[in-house]
């Protein structure tokens, strides 16, 4: 009888993260249960875990006192996941982990329960790597370190520890991964013991050395063969082919086919409502709306768009509104083949508009075989309001939030229509939530007047939305934004943002706002992780990409900022803010020629504050103010409709340019005008640290030393660095300038020394650098001071 053939062993390359709770066995039973429950919750909520699990690219293995996460994506996935877990566990010091990462072969098996599972050398080696560490360590095999070494993001945090002895006398070369805030920089005790033990070993005999030589030669041959096999598998697993989940979709802008072009807001609103309903299905990957704004309706290159966005399907549509009737055409297209998967036309009364949106969402979910939970089914079917007038006002307000740039005028218009919507239907929770979000965002970014009245409206609107509809993700997002932007209560904000994340699984806005919070807290690496997550959900969102570049700029990571800005310019080649950012970086590096060539071709409007300040600063640094005087005067003829600090700040720069040009009388008149305007604004905005800082600079220019120093210190108190790591140091920079100009040398030097050692955003966005100290005329009074010269001559 012939022997039964063995099943074929199919090897795959997987990327494994092993996690172990240190001293788990010493815990009481109830403590073990609590620790594992919390650890499981933290791991499951990490963006890397959720994304890989949604894409079907993750296998989980329990290990008693920990777990193994097996990723079938790339070697960065377990690294990202380990960082996210470590960052989250900072608020759980009672849970001490060690982690190990390795990429290697695994194979699918049937376990004792006859379920599909995985096993293999890749998992075993990750476990051995982890076993070499102590609490807090994130240890990485050399194989993974070699994969990640070409990337600066990882390379600078990987530290070669040499070889560690593991089971059966084998040794493995490991690396320690740690940053300023994550990981454990100490050498693992096991390696320290290895080194001490090695020093006590006897010198081997000739025969032992011969055996060792022969063993080494055989090992090298085997290693070469295995490495070749592994590289072949690895090339197949991580080749150029992009993985696109089948359950993924992008909803392109809908075409407005109404006779009235002004009805485009209605088509935009229908597109957004369908997208929003789809985005609340956790089993479906949906690209956020912002990325869609850069595509025209019915484009011809759908395959390319699918690749750019990483989606398998694209939904196109058109809307025709006529009186009380509306016609909606939709067609679902498989991007890779540009073939129709489904199409339909809906002729309905306006009163049935929500039913159409739900029908479209359900039809798409059915076509893509998406699993829809009972709660998600209710969300898809829900009517946000029964009042069509209120809904129309909501859509008009929503349309203003879609506008590129989101100026203060857009925010005011959005406010107007959203206030109409909630007046027409006081039970319209979605409109209350959006109104609160607009108010809170405007309060923080100075897009609106940050008054007590605005803050109170934001609070009331958020609380009303949450009371009306507690399970509305947008309501929880609004409450989080209010706590973040208006109260700077970051713990509460994060709690609500995480609640919103579970209800809005495809929203890029959640990781975006989490990135902002982390940045304010000085959690720079965590902020970058969140920005990366937001870009994966919304890959062509210029706002997210710009803020990501801004993060790099604030950290003085200028090459990374320029790289990110180049990505933006590929999407929007004439984006003023991005070109200004590149010019600001050139200024910070002392390259005024490059900055000038970028800025000379920019023609900002009166509301393009960031661009205006960079252009004005360029003329100051070049000490050629005359070319900017007439231009700044022209900018000041158009007043900011929101009445923000822009005009007062422009008054300072214009006065400075006029004085440098020798027109002292004009400079004094400009500064006096700016002082009165800023004082009037401060009556209603007493906590606006930017207004206070600008008023300090103007008083400095007018020779009011005591008032200027007092205001600079007040700005630092209103927004302390401890509460706001990104903008708080701006007050310290104002103090440095005021102190330098008013003869307070020691205060100026102390402030500058601090500023050069930390990341932050300055009054003109880019933080001070030694090159700027050498160029900026505001520091002329202390230019010959030896301590100042030491700071200005530093290489970084």
ZAVEXTI-948953 format. One line per 4 residues: number of its first residue (from 0); their letters; for each residue x, y, z of C-alpha. Coordinates in nm, 3 decimals, m for minus. Example, Ala and Ser with C-alpha at 12.3 -4.5 7.8 and 13.67 -1.06 7.14 Angstrom:
2
0> AS> 1.230:m0.450:0.780; 1.367:m0.106:0.714
REM end
This chain:
796
0> XXXX> 0.000:0.000:0.000; 0.144:0.336:m0.103; 0.237:0.577:0.175; m0.001:0.868:0.221
4> XXXX> 0.151:1.188:0.075; 0.228:1.474:0.313; 0.045:1.802:0.257; 0.247:2.066:0.075
8> XXXX> 0.395:2.325:0.314; 0.322:2.676:0.185; 0.557:2.931:0.333; 0.477:3.301:0.354
12> XXXX> 0.679:3.591:0.484; 0.507:3.759:0.777; 0.602:4.051:0.998; 0.557:3.959:1.362
16> XXXX> 0.518:4.164:1.680; 0.535:3.965:2.003; 0.417:4.123:2.328; 0.482:4.002:2.681
20> XXXX> 0.357:4.141:3.014; 0.660:4.164:3.242; 0.623:3.989:3.582; 0.277:3.865:3.481
24> XXXX> 0.303:3.551:3.698; 0.357:3.761:4.012; 0.017:3.928:3.973; m0.292:3.808:4.156
28> XXXX> m0.553:3.633:3.942; m0.791:3.930:3.932; m0.496:4.160:3.850; m0.392:3.935:3.562
32> XXXX> m0.744:3.945:3.425; m0.763:4.323:3.452; m0.422:4.377:3.291; m0.497:4.147:2.997
36> XXXX> m0.838:4.304:2.943; m0.687:4.652:2.930; m0.396:4.539:2.713; m0.634:4.374:2.465
40> XXXX> m0.840:4.693:2.451; m0.534:4.909:2.387; m0.398:4.680:2.117; m0.732:4.642:1.939
44> XXXX> m0.780:5.020:1.928; m0.443:5.101:1.769; m0.480:5.232:1.413; m0.233:4.972:1.276
48> XXXX> m0.426:4.683:1.430; m0.763:4.810:1.311; m0.641:4.882:0.959; m0.469:4.545:0.914
52> XXXX> m0.763:4.355:1.061; m1.009:4.540:0.837; m0.796:4.455:0.534; m0.774:4.087:0.637
56> XXXX> m0.396:4.116:0.680; m0.360:4.028:1.049; m0.359:3.710:1.256; m0.364:3.718:1.639
60> XXXX> m0.212:3.452:1.859; m0.260:3.449:2.241; 0.050:3.348:2.436; m0.074:3.327:2.795
64> XXXX> 0.097:3.637:2.931; 0.089:3.830:2.605; 0.023:3.786:2.234; 0.174:3.768:1.888
68> XXXX> 0.043:3.988:1.608; 0.125:3.849:1.263; 0.101:4.114:0.990; 0.088:4.022:0.621
72> XXXX> 0.160:4.377:0.505; 0.514:4.514:0.545; 0.790:4.533:0.803; 0.679:4.883:0.910
76> XXXX> 0.343:4.756:1.040; 0.470:4.590:1.362; 0.699:4.889:1.424; 0.408:5.132:1.390
80> XXXX> 0.193:4.911:1.611; 0.458:4.887:1.884; 0.489:5.267:1.891; 0.114:5.316:1.912
84> XXXX> 0.082:5.061:2.193; 0.373:5.215:2.386; 0.231:5.565:2.347; m0.113:5.461:2.470
88> XXXX> 0.027:5.269:2.769; 0.196:5.582:2.902; m0.133:5.646:3.076; m0.123:5.289:3.219
92> XXXX> 0.210:5.268:3.405; 0.091:4.955:3.586; 0.119:4.759:3.257; 0.485:4.691:3.181
96> XXXX> 0.556:4.532:2.842; 0.850:4.410:2.643; 0.815:4.359:2.267; 1.003:4.181:1.990
100> XXXX> 0.981:4.225:1.612; 1.098:3.993:1.335; 1.015:3.919:0.969; 1.037:3.558:0.862
104> XXXX> 0.863:3.253:0.716; 0.538:3.120:0.858; 0.292:2.862:0.734; m0.081:2.810:0.765
108> XXXX> m0.184:2.517:0.989; m0.496:2.362:1.141; m0.480:2.389:1.519; m0.617:2.149:1.784
112> XXXX> m0.959:2.307:1.744; m0.942:2.238:1.368; m0.927:2.609:1.299; m0.702:2.787:1.054
116> XXXX> m0.395:2.923:1.234; m0.031:3.010:1.171; 0.303:2.885:1.301; 0.663:2.882:1.195
120> XXXX> 1.015:3.011:1.242; 0.914:3.374:1.191; 0.696:3.369:1.503; 0.948:3.169:1.707
124> XXXX> 1.229:3.410:1.625; 1.018:3.716:1.718; 0.956:3.547:2.055; 1.330:3.486:2.104
128> XXXX> 1.409:3.849:2.018; 1.154:3.967:2.273; 1.294:3.732:2.539; 1.623:3.926:2.529
132> XXXX> 1.454:4.243:2.660; 1.335:4.396:2.984; 1.033:4.614:3.066; 0.987:4.890:2.808
136> XXXX> 1.217:4.741:2.546; 1.116:4.723:2.180; 1.376:4.486:2.033; 1.415:4.425:1.661
140> XXXX> 1.593:4.149:1.473; 1.874:4.245:1.238; 1.663:4.131:0.945; 1.396:4.391:1.023
144> XXXX> 1.658:4.655:1.107; 1.818:4.601:0.765; 1.480:4.645:0.597; 1.414:4.971:0.780
148> XXXX> 1.767:5.114:0.779; 1.725:5.304:0.448; 1.443:5.509:0.598; 1.549:5.804:0.811
152> XXXX> 1.234:5.785:1.020; 1.341:5.446:1.156; 1.717:5.450:1.109; 1.787:5.720:1.366
156> XXXX> 1.603:5.525:1.636; 1.759:5.181:1.576; 2.059:5.101:1.798; 2.270:4.790:1.737
160> XXXX> 2.310:4.588:2.059; 2.514:4.308:1.905; 2.440:3.942:1.971; 2.220:3.799:2.243
164> XXXX> 2.228:3.432:2.342; 1.890:3.259:2.308; 1.778:2.897:2.346; 2.012:2.602:2.278
168> XXXX> 2.320:2.827:2.273; 2.214:3.009:1.957; 2.284:3.380:1.922; 2.082:3.644:1.744
172> XXXX> 2.185:3.997:1.646; 1.931:4.244:1.784; 1.864:4.618:1.772; 1.700:4.837:2.036
176> XXXX> 1.434:5.073:1.904; 1.362:5.383:2.111; 1.282:5.752:2.069; 1.287:6.047:2.309
180> XXXX> 0.949:5.941:2.443; 0.905:5.570:2.358; 1.098:5.253:2.431; 1.375:5.179:2.682
184> XXXX> 1.727:5.307:2.597; 1.899:5.093:2.864; 2.098:4.786:2.762; 1.891:4.472:2.839
188> XXXX> 2.010:4.281:3.145; 2.047:3.965:2.938; 2.304:4.131:2.713; 2.491:4.271:3.012
192> XXXX> 2.501:3.918:3.156; 2.615:3.775:2.821; 2.907:4.016:2.808; 3.009:3.942:3.168
196> XXXX> 2.984:3.568:3.109; 3.187:3.589:2.792; 3.471:3.755:2.982; 3.493:3.455:3.221
200> XXXX> 3.505:3.184:2.952; 3.821:2.978:2.907; 4.020:3.004:2.587; 3.912:2.714:2.361
204> XXXX> 4.153:2.437:2.266; 4.284:2.389:1.908; 4.040:2.103:1.856; 3.753:2.316:1.985
208> XXXX> 3.854:2.600:1.756; 3.862:2.361:1.458; 3.515:2.232:1.540; 3.393:2.589:1.586
212> XXXX> 3.545:2.690:1.250; 3.380:2.396:1.070; 3.047:2.472:1.241; 3.072:2.837:1.141
216> XXXX> 3.145:2.748:0.777; 2.843:2.517:0.761; 2.633:2.783:0.932; 2.740:3.046:0.680
220> XXXX> 2.643:2.821:0.386; 2.305:2.745:0.542; 2.252:3.113:0.627; 2.330:3.219:0.269
224> XXXX> 2.087:2.963:0.128; 1.818:3.057:0.379; 1.872:3.430:0.322; 1.838:3.379:m0.053
228> XXXX> 1.516:3.187:m0.003; 1.386:3.448:0.241; 1.472:3.734:0.004; 1.286:3.556:m0.276
232> XXXX> 0.978:3.517:m0.057; 1.017:3.873:0.070; 1.039:4.012:m0.285; 0.717:3.834:m0.372
236> XXXX> 0.545:3.953:m0.056; 0.654:4.319:m0.070; 0.696:4.373:m0.443; 0.573:4.680:m0.629
240> XXXX> 0.215:4.553:m0.653; m0.011:4.770:m0.438; m0.253:4.592:m0.208; m0.602:4.732:m0.254
244> XXXX> m0.878:4.585:m0.035; m1.180:4.466:m0.234; m1.417:4.633:0.011; m1.302:4.988:m0.059
248> XXXX> m1.460:5.284:m0.234; m1.417:5.650:m0.324; m1.718:5.873:m0.395; m1.629:6.133:m0.658
252> XXXX> m1.792:6.480:m0.670; m2.145:6.460:m0.808; m2.224:6.660:m1.120; m2.481:6.937:m1.083
256> XXXX> m2.725:6.899:m1.373; m2.978:7.148:m1.241; m3.061:7.447:m1.458; m2.950:7.678:m1.179
260> XXXX> m2.568:7.658:m1.129; m2.624:7.782:m0.774; m2.764:7.439:m0.691; m2.411:7.295:m0.691
264> XXXX> m2.425:7.304:m0.309; m2.713:7.055:m0.328; m2.517:6.811:m0.546; m2.218:6.846:m0.309
268> XXXX> m2.444:6.776:m0.014; m2.596:6.462:m0.166; m2.249:6.328:m0.245; m2.136:6.396:0.111
272> XXXX> m2.446:6.237:0.267; m2.401:5.915:0.067; m2.028:5.909:0.146; m2.096:5.973:0.517
276> XXXX> m2.343:5.686:0.541; m2.097:5.451:0.373; m1.811:5.574:0.592; m1.993:5.462:0.907
280> XXXX> m1.968:5.097:0.798; m1.658:4.957:0.971; m1.619:4.669:0.722; m1.578:4.912:0.430
284> XXXX> m1.281:5.134:0.354; m1.409:5.475:0.243; m1.182:5.761:0.139; m1.272:6.087:0.311
288> XXXX> m1.439:6.357:0.107; m1.154:6.606:0.117; m0.940:6.393:m0.114; m1.223:6.390:m0.368
292> XXXX> m1.222:6.768:m0.413; m0.923:6.748:m0.645; m1.106:6.534:m0.900; m1.361:6.665:m1.146
296> XXXX> m1.693:6.492:m1.198; m1.690:6.196:m1.440; m1.311:6.185:m1.500; m1.174:5.949:m1.763
300> XXXX> m0.879:5.804:m1.571; m1.062:5.593:m1.313; m0.796:5.321:m1.298; m0.532:5.578:m1.210
304> XXXX> m0.760:5.741:m0.950; m0.824:5.400:m0.795; m0.448:5.343:m0.761; m0.387:5.692:m0.621
308> XXXX> m0.654:5.646:m0.356; m0.600:5.274:m0.295; m0.961:5.172:m0.363; m1.122:4.895:m0.570
312> XXXX> m1.443:5.079:m0.655; m1.543:5.434:m0.750; m1.890:5.584:m0.730; m1.986:5.855:m0.978
316> XXXX> m2.311:6.045:m0.979; m2.515:6.343:m1.087; m2.797:6.540:m0.928; m3.072:6.731:m1.104
320> XXXX> m3.305:6.937:m0.888; m3.621:7.087:m1.034; m3.885:7.233:m0.809; m3.997:6.967:m0.563
324> XXXX> m3.843:6.685:m0.763; m3.488:6.551:m0.777; m3.320:6.297:m1.005; m3.008:6.119:m0.883
328> XXXX> m2.798:5.905:m1.117; m2.529:5.682:m0.968; m2.293:5.426:m1.114; m2.051:5.201:m0.932
332> XXXX> m1.734:5.127:m1.128; m1.462:4.868:m1.066; m1.153:5.087:m1.090; m0.898:4.829:m1.206
336> XXXX> m1.098:4.737:m1.519; m1.304:5.057:m1.558; m1.613:4.835:m1.579; m1.962:4.904:m1.445
340> XXXX> m2.061:4.702:m1.140; m2.398:4.868:m1.082; m2.597:5.173:m1.189; m2.938:5.317:m1.111
344> XXXX> m3.151:5.629:m1.147; m3.374:5.760:m0.872; m3.659:6.002:m0.945; m3.799:6.118:m0.616
348> XXXX> m3.971:6.404:m0.438; m3.744:6.612:m0.220; m3.929:6.473:0.079; m3.783:6.131:m0.006
352> XXXX> m3.422:6.248:m0.040; m3.300:6.066:0.272; m3.458:5.742:0.153; m3.260:5.769:m0.173
356> XXXX> m2.933:5.827:0.013; m3.001:5.519:0.226; m3.096:5.308:m0.079; m2.771:5.398:m0.255
360> XXXX> m2.562:5.317:0.052; m2.739:4.981:0.101; m2.704:4.888:m0.266; m2.330:4.956:m0.259
364> XXXX> m2.286:4.756:0.062; m2.469:4.464:m0.101; m2.263:4.482:m0.420; m1.935:4.486:m0.227
368> XXXX> m2.060:4.212:0.009; m1.990:4.432:0.308; m2.093:4.316:0.653; m2.334:4.571:0.801
372> XXXX> m2.418:4.546:1.171; m2.759:4.620:1.312; m2.643:4.953:1.454; m2.487:5.050:1.122
376> XXXX> m2.809:4.958:0.942; m2.998:5.201:1.165; m2.741:5.474:1.099; m2.766:5.425:0.722
380> XXXX> m3.145:5.449:0.738; m3.163:5.748:0.975; m3.314:6.082:0.872; m3.113:6.370:1.020
384> XXXX> m3.419:6.600:1.006; m3.778:6.606:0.886; m3.758:6.975:0.798; m3.650:7.024:0.434
388> XXXX> m3.582:7.396:0.484; m3.350:7.314:0.772; m3.180:7.048:0.562; m3.131:7.292:0.274
392> XXXX> m2.975:7.546:0.511; m2.751:7.271:0.652; m2.631:7.176:0.303; m2.556:7.541:0.221
396> XXXX> m2.353:7.573:0.542; m2.180:7.241:0.477; m2.077:7.362:0.131; m1.876:7.647:0.286
400> XXXX> m1.678:7.399:0.494; m1.570:7.228:0.171; m1.407:7.540:0.029; m1.031:7.525:m0.014
404> XXXX> m0.854:7.739:0.243; m1.155:7.780:0.474; m1.111:8.155:0.522; m1.278:8.350:0.801
408> XXXX> m1.539:8.464:0.548; m1.623:8.099:0.472; m1.651:8.025:0.844; m1.888:8.319:0.892
412> XXXX> m2.107:8.204:0.602; m2.112:7.846:0.734; m2.213:7.979:1.077; m2.500:8.180:0.926
416> XXXX> m2.659:7.886:0.745; m2.606:7.640:1.029; m2.768:7.880:1.275; m3.062:7.897:1.032
420> XXXX> m3.075:7.516:1.021; m3.099:7.472:1.398; m3.347:7.761:1.425; m3.572:7.590:1.169
424> XXXX> m3.531:7.251:1.341; m3.406:7.269:1.701; m3.384:6.886:1.703; m3.137:6.873:1.411
428> XXXX> m2.843:6.713:1.598; m2.612:6.691:1.295; m2.645:7.066:1.229; m2.582:7.146:1.597
432> XXXX> m2.267:6.929:1.586; m2.130:7.099:1.275; m2.207:7.446:1.412; m2.015:7.364:1.729
436> XXXX> m1.721:7.225:1.533; m1.702:7.542:1.318; m1.720:7.764:1.627; m1.454:7.571:1.821
440> XXXX> m1.216:7.551:1.527; m1.257:7.923:1.459; m1.197:8.001:1.826; m0.860:7.827:1.822
444> XXXX> m0.725:7.918:1.479; m0.836:8.282:1.496; m1.052:8.223:1.187; m1.331:8.381:1.394
448> XXXX> m1.317:8.620:1.686; m1.224:8.403:1.988; m1.473:8.569:2.217; m1.651:8.435:2.523
452> XXXX> m1.976:8.444:2.322; m1.830:8.221:2.051; m1.697:7.977:2.308; m2.037:7.962:2.478
456> XXXX> m2.216:7.895:2.149; m1.969:7.614:2.076; m2.041:7.458:2.417; m2.417:7.483:2.390
460> XXXX> m2.424:7.350:2.034; m2.204:7.051:2.121; m2.402:6.963:2.433; m2.731:6.998:2.245
464> XXXX> m2.613:6.766:1.966; m2.499:6.505:2.220; m2.820:6.528:2.421; m3.037:6.492:2.111
468> XXXX> m2.839:6.200:1.968; m2.587:6.039:2.209; m2.475:5.780:1.950; m2.394:6.041:1.683
472> XXXX> m2.023:6.029:1.607; m2.023:6.390:1.485; m2.167:6.500:1.822; m1.887:6.331:2.015
476> XXXX> m1.636:6.482:1.775; m1.786:6.827:1.841; m1.764:6.785:2.220; m1.403:6.675:2.184
480> XXXX> m1.320:6.973:1.962; m1.479:7.212:2.212; m1.271:7.070:2.498; m0.955:7.081:2.286
484> XXXX> m0.990:7.419:2.118; m1.183:7.626:2.372; m1.085:7.475:2.708; m0.749:7.309:2.628
488> XXXX> m0.875:7.013:2.832; m0.675:6.759:2.632; m0.760:6.450:2.837; m1.134:6.504:2.795
492> XXXX> m1.089:6.591:2.429; m0.899:6.270:2.355; m1.161:6.064:2.537; m1.438:6.204:2.316
496> XXXX> m1.228:6.176:2.000; m1.168:5.807:2.072; m1.541:5.758:2.127; m1.606:5.932:1.794
500> XXXX> m1.349:5.708:1.624; m1.556:5.399:1.702; m1.864:5.562:1.549; m1.679:5.716:1.250
504> XXXX> m1.435:5.439:1.153; m1.338:5.596:0.818; m1.311:5.958:0.929; m0.971:6.115:0.867
508> XXXX> m1.074:6.403:1.090; m1.037:6.189:1.403; m0.663:6.109:1.364; m0.619:6.464:1.234
512> XXXX> m0.750:6.624:1.554; m0.565:6.365:1.763; m0.247:6.474:1.583; m0.323:6.835:1.678
516> XXXX> m0.372:6.744:2.044; m0.051:6.539:2.053; 0.136:6.830:1.896; 0.006:7.075:2.156
520> XXXX> 0.119:6.833:2.426; 0.468:6.810:2.277; 0.414:6.444:2.182; 0.586:6.493:1.848
524> XXXX> 0.631:6.130:1.742; 0.274:6.044:1.837; 0.151:6.343:1.639; 0.339:6.219:1.333
528> XXXX> 0.183:5.874:1.372; m0.165:6.026:1.374; m0.088:6.240:1.070; 0.027:5.928:0.885
532> XXXX> m0.301:5.757:0.975; m0.504:6.057:0.857; m0.321:6.059:0.524; m0.391:5.690:0.470
536> XXXX> m0.762:5.757:0.517; m0.753:6.080:0.316; m0.447:6.060:0.087; m0.506:6.385:m0.102
540> XXXX> m0.623:6.606:0.184; m0.412:6.919:0.146; m0.501:7.045:0.495; m0.369:6.728:0.659
544> XXXX> m0.058:6.725:0.440; 0.008:7.093:0.510; m0.023:7.045:0.885; 0.206:6.741:0.859
548> XXXX> 0.465:6.955:0.680; 0.411:7.220:0.945; 0.490:6.961:1.214; 0.824:6.890:1.045
552> XXXX> 0.895:7.262:1.007; 0.822:7.323:1.376; 1.071:7.048:1.467; 1.328:7.205:1.231
556> XXXX> 1.317:6.882:1.026; 1.341:7.089:0.711; 1.424:6.812:0.458; 1.113:6.618:0.565
560> XXXX> 0.903:6.935:0.551; 1.024:7.008:0.198; 0.954:6.651:0.091; 0.598:6.673:0.222
564> XXXX> 0.547:7.013:0.060; 0.661:6.868:m0.274; 0.387:6.604:m0.239; 0.135:6.884:m0.191
568> XXXX> 0.259:7.072:m0.496; 0.212:6.762:m0.711; m0.159:6.786:m0.630; m0.188:7.168:m0.620
572> XXXX> 0.113:7.319:m0.804; 0.016:7.679:m0.724; m0.075:7.640:m0.357; 0.031:7.969:m0.200
576> XXXX> 0.074:7.844:0.156; 0.296:7.556:0.048; 0.521:7.780:m0.161; 0.538:8.024:0.131
580> XXXX> 0.632:7.736:0.363; 0.921:7.646:0.133; 1.030:8.010:0.133; 1.011:8.025:0.514
584> XXXX> 1.235:7.717:0.535; 1.484:7.884:0.301; 1.481:8.189:0.530; 1.538:7.968:0.835
588> XXXX> 1.838:7.814:0.663; 1.978:8.157:0.572; 1.917:8.116:0.196; 1.749:8.447:0.119
592> XXXX> 1.813:8.412:m0.255; 1.604:8.097:m0.281; 1.337:8.246:m0.056; 1.318:8.554:m0.276
596> XXXX> 1.281:8.353:m0.597; 0.986:8.167:m0.443; 0.815:8.472:m0.294; 0.851:8.708:m0.589
600> XXXX> 0.597:8.510:m0.789; 0.336:8.487:m0.510; 0.040:8.725:m0.519; m0.148:8.671:m0.193
604> XXXX> m0.482:8.827:m0.115; m0.563:9.016:0.203; m0.674:8.696:0.381; m0.359:8.496:0.298
608> XXXX> m0.202:8.591:0.630; 0.076:8.330:0.635; 0.199:8.427:0.288; 0.186:8.799:0.369
612> XXXX> 0.396:8.757:0.683; 0.663:8.550:0.507; 0.688:8.811:0.229; 0.705:9.095:0.482
616> XXXX> 0.969:8.912:0.689; 1.175:8.858:0.373; 1.201:9.233:0.314; 1.305:9.282:0.678
620> XXXX> 1.571:9.010:0.660; 1.704:9.150:0.332; 1.699:9.499:0.488; 1.528:9.624:0.172
624> XXXX> 1.196:9.743:0.317; 1.098:9.999:0.055; 0.972:9.739:m0.193; 0.726:9.611:0.068
628> XXXX> 0.590:9.941:0.203; 0.339:10.016:m0.075; 0.233:9.652:m0.094; 0.167:9.626:0.281
632> XXXX> m0.030:9.952:0.271; m0.243:9.803:m0.004; m0.303:9.489:0.204; m0.422:9.703:0.492
636> XXXX> m0.687:9.874:0.278; m0.881:9.545:0.281; m0.992:9.477:0.634; m1.034:9.123:0.761
640> XXXX> m1.412:9.063:0.786; m1.371:8.859:1.103; m1.188:9.143:1.277; m0.899:8.921:1.382
644> XXXX> m0.546:9.014:1.475; m0.429:9.016:1.111; m0.456:9.392:1.070; m0.271:9.473:1.391
648> XXXX> 0.009:9.237:1.297; 0.034:9.394:0.952; 0.055:9.735:1.119; 0.362:9.618:1.311
652> XXXX> 0.539:9.489:1.000; 0.446:9.795:0.793; 0.568:10.031:1.065; 0.892:9.838:1.093
656> XXXX> 0.947:9.857:0.718; 0.869:10.230:0.717; 1.116:10.295:0.999; 1.390:10.093:0.830
660> XXXX> 1.324:10.297:0.516; 1.385:10.615:0.718; 1.024:10.738:0.746; 0.992:10.758:1.126
664> XXXX> 0.679:10.972:1.116; 0.487:10.725:0.899; 0.609:10.436:1.116; 0.484:10.600:1.437
668> XXXX> 0.146:10.676:1.279; 0.111:10.314:1.160; 0.205:10.173:1.499; m0.035:10.403:1.686
672> XXXX> m0.315:10.296:1.455; m0.230:9.930:1.513; m0.213:9.977:1.890; m0.564:10.125:1.907
676> XXXX> m0.705:9.851:1.688; m0.546:9.574:1.895; m0.655:9.728:2.226; m1.013:9.739:2.101
680> XXXX> m1.002:9.375:1.995; m0.852:9.267:2.328; m1.153:9.398:2.520; m1.357:9.105:2.385
684> XXXX> m1.066:8.862:2.348; m0.864:8.892:2.669; m0.714:8.541:2.630; m0.594:8.588:2.274
688> XXXX> m0.219:8.548:2.324; m0.142:8.638:1.961; m0.315:8.976:1.997; m0.130:9.033:2.323
692> XXXX> 0.204:8.947:2.163; 0.145:9.180:1.869; 0.046:9.459:2.106; 0.371:9.399:2.296
696> XXXX> 0.572:9.435:1.975; 0.395:9.758:1.881; 0.450:9.905:2.227; 0.816:9.805:2.196
700> XXXX> 0.834:9.988:1.863; 0.673:10.298:2.017; 0.930:10.294:2.300; 0.695:10.180:2.578
704> XXXX> 0.941:9.938:2.738; 0.754:9.860:3.059; 0.423:9.800:2.882; 0.591:9.591:2.611
708> XXXX> 0.767:9.362:2.860; 0.452:9.328:3.068; 0.243:9.232:2.764; 0.503:8.980:2.644
712> XXXX> 0.497:8.808:2.982; 0.118:8.820:2.984; 0.110:8.638:2.650; 0.328:8.365:2.801
716> XXXX> 0.094:8.336:3.100; m0.222:8.320:2.889; m0.079:8.041:2.673; 0.205:7.873:2.866
720> XXXX> 0.448:7.635:2.697; 0.347:7.363:2.944; m0.008:7.377:2.803; 0.075:7.441:2.438
724> XXXX> 0.408:7.310:2.311; 0.351:7.423:1.953; 0.223:7.782:1.994; 0.307:7.859:2.358
728> XXXX> 0.674:7.940:2.284; 0.555:8.219:2.052; 0.513:8.440:2.357; 0.871:8.363:2.460
732> XXXX> 0.992:8.466:2.115; 0.805:8.796:2.151; 0.976:8.844:2.489; 1.316:8.773:2.330
736> XXXX> 1.258:9.041:2.065; 1.120:9.295:2.313; 1.403:9.232:2.559; 1.667:9.263:2.285
740> XXXX> 1.521:9.595:2.168; 1.476:9.742:2.515; 1.820:9.669:2.660; 1.725:9.362:2.867
744> XXXX> 2.018:9.156:2.741; 2.000:8.874:2.997; 1.628:8.815:2.941; 1.681:8.808:2.566
748> XXXX> 1.972:8.560:2.580; 1.790:8.330:2.824; 1.479:8.329:2.604; 1.676:8.264:2.285
752> XXXX> 1.872:7.980:2.441; 1.544:7.811:2.536; 1.382:7.873:2.198; 1.669:7.722:2.000
756> XXXX> 1.644:7.401:2.203; 1.275:7.322:2.148; 1.034:7.268:1.857; 0.761:7.530:1.818
760> XXXX> 0.579:7.762:1.581; 0.692:8.123:1.593; 0.506:8.444:1.510; 0.592:8.385:1.142
764> XXXX> 0.540:8.007:1.177; 0.900:7.890:1.134; 1.091:7.862:1.466; 1.400:8.068:1.525
768> XXXX> 1.727:7.924:1.395; 2.089:8.041:1.423; 2.065:8.163:1.063; 1.765:8.382:1.148
772> XXXX> 1.947:8.523:1.451; 2.229:8.625:1.218; 1.988:8.798:0.975; 1.704:8.948:1.184
776> XXXX> 1.759:9.323:1.250; 1.545:9.307:1.565; 1.843:9.145:1.735; 2.090:9.413:1.627
780> XXXX> 2.115:9.570:1.977; 2.268:9.248:2.117; 2.450:9.135:1.803; 2.798:9.196:1.948
784> XXXX> 2.723:9.013:2.272; 2.950:8.702:2.302; 2.663:8.482:2.424; 2.442:8.590:2.135
788> XXXX> 2.724:8.528:1.887; 2.766:8.178:2.029; 2.395:8.106:1.971; 2.398:8.261:1.624
792> XXXX> 2.706:8.068:1.514; 2.568:7.724:1.599; 2.543:7.488:1.305; 2.185:7.382:1.384
REM end
